[in-house]
Amino acid sequence: PPLPPHYPCTARLRPRTSSAPMMDKVEALASAVGVPPLALVPLAFAAVLAALFVLDGLSHVVLKPFKSPPVIGAMPLVGGMAAFLRGPIGLMADAFPKYGEVFTVPVFHKRITFLIGPKVSEHFFKAKDTEMSQKEVYEFNVPTFGKGVVFDVDHTTRAEQFRFFADSLKSNRLRQYVGMMVKEAEDFFAKWGDEGEVDLLDALSELIVLTASRCLLGREIRETLFAEVTTLVHDLDKGMVPLSVFFPYAPIEAHRKRDKARKDLAAIFDKVIQARRESGASEPDVLQTFIDARYKDGSRLTNDQVLGMLIAVLFAGQHTSSITSTWTGLLSIANKAKVMPTLEAEQTRIKSKHGDTIDFDVLAEMDELHFAIKEALRMHPPLIMLLRQCHVPFKVTTTKGKEFVVPKGHIVATSPAFAHRMDGVFKDAHE
């Protein structure tokens, strides 16, 4: 109905909102402090930050759970993060003499408790996944590996997927892979000539990628798509930077390249996998193992999940193999007078026994070579640090008899790289 003549048509009645009393209080506070209302925002932020600094500092001492490990001295909130990003080995080298085998590093709102040495690390390796799990601390790998695999699934599903990994690396499978590896190695070294100079890490990394492409990713990739896939895998690899551990989805260039590479790889492998499924073709490689894999309920991996499993096993194998082979070579060369004659004598003896045949069983006879590889792994393990999330508090006792309780919610870390250089663990540990 039309409004009565006396009603002001241009005016609107606005009821007093519930926020009005709050605004009045804000204005009153600003007036009392002597600043404009908007100036209270940075003041409030500074007050909250100061409170967080105080609470974080208190949590290191006063509010620390009973019998929990000592917390390293660091600036609240950011000090532990800065120490961690400078390098875990340096952090442990500084903290171990001061705090001993068990200590905690605060990183923002998280707590990382380090267990240094075999005595205090025992539970780390023996605990059930329900007590200490990997999923939470390695979820930064999800953008690289993909959804629905490894660290993006529950414990039961991950256990079945690890069975798929184990199936792909059983001795009968490895026996099939050796011939492919030997061919790739012979073709690779045939280009070297009798003398020259190489960057051993670059050269062996290239060789590992070649063998991995054939044994893991499949004949189709190795023969027709090797260069393109290698470039994309490189972008995936470079997308895993220290920041990724805490902020895996941060909008940085490395992450953008990582995400694009993962998408492009999915498109490539979807065609390869689908072609194998439709043709019924079967190849002696890890790709085929994952295509054929079945969960206990009879379901199978999707094409994208097959790719995710391949990326996971490629990253696990490529880095460890290239690093270990490089250090084995470097240490053998550095100790040429002592090591090389023994290695050469062993291979001469085995070659005289088996001729030019190199297979799984022949390689298994090379004990001296295995000893050299194991020593390279001791001195330079590829994984500097291992992590698990603590779900159930547990007690640790140091070699000096001190007892600590690692609280629930802590990230637990141990370092083979540091422990292998401890004099109490190995004689002449640095030699």
N, C-alpha and C positions, 0 to 999 in steps of 0.2 A: 504493500500500500504506500501511497505517497506520504512523505514526511510532513508533519504539521508546519505551518508557515514560520513559526518562531524557532524551528530547529536549524541550527547553523549547518548547512550542507557541506561546507568545506572542512569541518572539524570532525575528528574521530576520537572517541573516548578510548584511552589505552589503560587497561587495568594495571595496577602496580604489581610487577612481577615478583616472584619469590627471591630473585637475585638482588633486588633493590636494597634490602637490608645489608647484604654482604658488600655491595658497592659502597654503601654509606660507611661501613666499617673500614673499607680500604681507603676511602678518601680521608676519613678521620685519622687513620694511621699515617698516611702520607703527610697530612697537615701537621701531625705531632712531630714527625721526623724532620719536616721542613723540606720535602722534596715533592715533585709532581708524582701523581699515582703511577704513571708508567715506569718511573725510575725504581719503583719497588721490585720490578721483575728481575733485573740483574742482582739486586740485593738479596732477593729470595733465593735465586740460583746460587749465589755465593754462600748463603747460609746453609743450604742443603748440601753443597759440596763440602763445606767445612765440617758439617755433621757426619758426612760419610767418611771423611778423612779421620775424624776422631774415633768413630765406631770401628773403622777398619784397623786403626792403630791399636785400639783396646782389644780387638779380637785376636791380636797376635800374642797378648799376654794375659790381661785380666779376664777377658771373656773366652779364652781358649778352653776347649773341652778338657776335662780332667785326664791326665796322663797322655794327652796327645803329643805328637812330636814337636820339638822346638821349631819356631818360625824364624826364617832368616831375617836379619835386620835390613829393611828396605823401606823406601818412602811409601806411605799408604796409597792404595789403589793402583799406582802406576809403577812403583819401584820394582816389584817382582816381574812385571811384564817386560820392563826394559832389560833386566838381567837375563830373562829367558830368551829374548830376541837377540841378544848379543851372542848367544850360543850356549847350549846346554852343557857342553864339556867344560867350558870356562866357568860356568855357574857352579858345577859340581866340584871343580878343582878348588874354587874359592871357599865353598861351604863345607866340604868334607872335613878339612882340618879343624874348623871352628865348631861344627855341630855333630860330627860323627856320621854314622852309617844311615841315620834316619833323620830327615828334616823336611820342613814344609815350605814351599814357595807360594806366596800369595800373588795371584794374577787376576786383577780386577776382583770380581765376586767369587772366583774359583780358588780352590786350594789344591796345589800339586805336591803330594808327598813323595819324596824320593827314597828309594830303598837301595842302598849302595853295597854291593858285595853279595856273595852267594848265601851267607847265613840268613840275612834279613830278607832276601829276595825269594826264599823258598815258597812261601805262600802265594806270591805273585804268579808263579808258574803252575802251582798245583790247585789253586782255587777253582771251584766250579763257576760256570758262566753266570749262575744265579747269585753268586757271592761277589764276583768281580767280572764285569763284562767289558767287551771291546766296543760295542755298538755306539755308546754315547760319545766316546772320545774320538772315534774315527768317522763320525758322521760327516765330517768335512770332505770326505771322499765321495759322497753321494752325487754331487754335480758332475764328477768325473766318471764314476762307474755307471751311474744311472739309477733309476727307480726300480725297486723290486728285487735288488740283489745285494748280497753281502751285508753292508751296514745299514740298509734301508728295510730290513725284514726282522721278524722276531727270532728269538733264539732257536726255536724248533726248525723254522724254514732255513735259517743260516746253517744249521747242522747238516741238513740234507744237501744244501748247496756245497758245503765243504766235502761231502761225500762225492759229489760230481767232480770236484777238483782232484780228490784222491784217485778216483777212477781214471782220470786223464793222465795220471803220473805213475800208475802201477808199472811194475817191472816189465810186464809184457808189452805195454805201450812204449816205454822208454827204449826197449829193444828195437821197436819200429822206427823211433825218431833218430837213433844214432846214425843210421845210414844217410839220412837226409842232412844231418849236421856235418858229417864227414865230407859229403859232396860240396856243401856250401863253403866249408873251410878250405878244401883243396882248391876250389875255383877262386876263392878270395886271395889266398897266399900265392897262387900261381902268378899273380900280377905284380908281386913285390920285386922279383929279381934277386940277385945274390947279395946285394948290399944296398944300404941307403939309410935314411933317417925317417922315423915316423913318430907321431904322438900316439903312444901306446893306448891311452884311454880312448881317444877318438877312433883309432883303428879297431880295437876290440869291441867297442860299443857298436860300431857299424856291423861287424861280423855277428854280434849277438842279435841285432835287429834282423839280419838276413836269415839266421837260423830260426829265430822266433817266428818270423813271417811264414816260413815254410811249415814248421811243426805245429804252431799254435793257430795262426790266422788262416791257413789253408792255401792250397795250390793256386786257386783263382787269384787270390790277393798277391801272392809272390810272383806270379807269371805276368799279370796284366795291370795290377793296380798298386804295385809296391811303392813307387815314388810318391803318389798322391796320399796313400795311407800313412806312409812314414812321416810326411809333413804334418798331417793332422794329428798323429800320435805325439809328435814333438810339441805342437801347440797345447795338447792336453797336458803333457808333462810340465811345460812351463807355466801352466795355469795353477800349479800347486806351489804357492809361495808361503812364507811364514805367516803372513796375515790370514791366509786361508784357514789355518787351524782354528782361529777364533771367529773369523768373519768370512765363511766360505762363499757368501753371496754378495760381498762388497762390490760396489760398481767400479771396478778398476779394469784397465785394459787387458791384463793377463786373464781375468775371469771372463771377459767378453770373448776373447779368442778361444778360451777353453770351451765355452758353451757353444760357440759356432762350430768348433772342431767336432764336438760330441754329436751335434745334430747332423753334420755332413757324414761322419762315420756311420751313423745309424742308417742314413739313406743308402750308402754303399753296401753295407753288410746285409741290409734287408733284402736286397736283390740277390746276393750270393746265397744267403740262407734259404730264401724262398725257392730259388732254383733247385737247390739240393733236395728240399722237401718234396717238390713236385715231381722231380725226375727219379727220386729214389736212389740217387747216387750216394755212394759211401766212400769216404776218403780216410786214410790213416793219419788223422790230425786231431788236435784238441777241439777244434771247431765242430767236427763230427760228433765227438763225445758229448758235447753240450747239446747239440741238436737231438741226439738220441736219448738224452737223459730224461728220466721220469721220476717224479715224486712218488712217495708211497701210495698216494691216492690215485695215481695213474696220470695226473696232469703233467704238462711239459712246460719248459721255458718258452716265453714269447721270443720273437726275433730280436727285440730290443734287449731283453734280458740275456739272451745268448751273447750279444755284443758286450753287455755289461760284465758278464763272467769272463769273457776273453780279455777285456781291458784290465780287469783285476789281476788275472794270472799273468798277463803280459807285463804289467807294472811290477808285480812281485818278482818275476823272473828276470826281466831285462836289467833292472838296476842292480840286483844282487849279483847276477852273473857277470856283468861288465865290470863292476867294481872289484869283485873277487878275482877275476882273471887278470885284471890290470895289476892289482897288488901282488898276485902270485908271480907275474912276470917281472915286476920292478924289484921285488925282494930277491928273486933268483938272480937277477942281473947284478944287484948291489952286493950279493954274496957269491959272486961267480966262482971264485976259486974253491969255495967250500961246497956249494950246492950243485952247480952245473955238472961236474963229473959224475955225481951220484945219479942225477936224473937221466943223463945221457947213457950211462952204463945200464941202468934199468931198462930203458927203451930199446937199446941195442940187444939186450938179452931177450926181451919179449918179442922183438921183431924176428930174431933168429928162430924163435919157437913157432911163431904164427905166420911168418911171412908178411905180406902187405895188408893182411886182414886187420881191420879195426872195427870191432863191434862192442857191444855192451860187456860181454864176458872178458874180452881182451883188456878193455879199459879198467875193469874191476881188479885186474892183476897188478896194476901200477901203484903199489903201496907207497913208494917214495914220492910220487907225484901227489897222491892223496894227502900225505903228511905235509907237503909244501902248501897245498891249498888250505888245509886246516890251520896251519900256522898263520897264513895270510888272513884267514877269517878271525883268528884270535887277536891279531894286532890291529886289524882294520875291518871290523865287522860293518857290513853295509848299513845296518840299522843302528843308529847311535843311541836311540832311546825307544823303549816300549811302554805303552800306556794301557791302563785299564781303569774302569770306574768302580769305586768301592760301593757295594750295596749292603754289606754286612760288616760292622766293625770287627777288626781283628787285632790280635796282640802280636808284637814282634819283640824279640830279645836280641840285643846286639852282642857282639863278641866280648864286650866288657861287662855283660850282664844287665845292662840297662833295659827296662821294659817300657814300651810305648803302646798305646792303642790308637790305631788309625781310624778316624771317625767315618761314619757313613757319609757319602756325598763327596769325599775327596777323590781327586784323580790320583791314581798311584802310578809312579814311574820307576823304571829300573833301566840301567844302562850297561849292556854287555861291553860296549866300547870302553867305558871307564873301569868296570870291574876287571876286565882282562889285563889291565895295566897296573893292578894293585900288587905290591910285593908280597902281601900275605896270601895271595891267591896263586900266583905263578912265580917260580924261581927265575930271576933275571927277567922280570916281566916286560922291561922296555927293550929287550934285545931279541 
